[in-house]
Amino acid sequence: MRWRSTETARRRAFTLLEIMLAVIITGVVAALGISHLRKPGVDSHQHACDVDREMLQGLAERYAEDEDASPSKDLRELAAADYFDGKLPTCPSTHQAYEWRNGIVSCPTHEATR
């Protein structure tokens, strides 16, 4: 007759420490993965913002040439004078309006990142 040792009988289940360690490792791996997925989204918002600003910059310069006057800070003349069809674009990250400052269209959100 064979006797089972007590140690063999206890080893059939995971200990609380092993489960906690697995949860912690999974959490760290998930946090690293999420940060890598978030970066492309931030980059795409920055790129979309740059494209919108460049387009508005061209329209504002054309307005300044046609009217012999600079547009106002909020660029509302571009929509009112049919330079832009519809509502003026806003920053894709925060939806703040672009501003005309010293002859340059700027984004209040991304101005600090330049």
HELIX and SHEET records of a PDB file:
HELIX    1   1 THR A    6  ARG A   10  1                                   5    
HELIX    2   2 LEU A   16  GLU A   67  1                                  52    
HELIX    3   3 ARG A   76  ALA A   80  1                                   5    
HELIX    4   4 GLU A  111  THR A  113  5                                   3    
SHEET    1   A 2 GLU A  99  ARG A 101  0                                        
SHEET    2   A 2 ILE A 104  SER A 106 -1                                        
END                                                                             
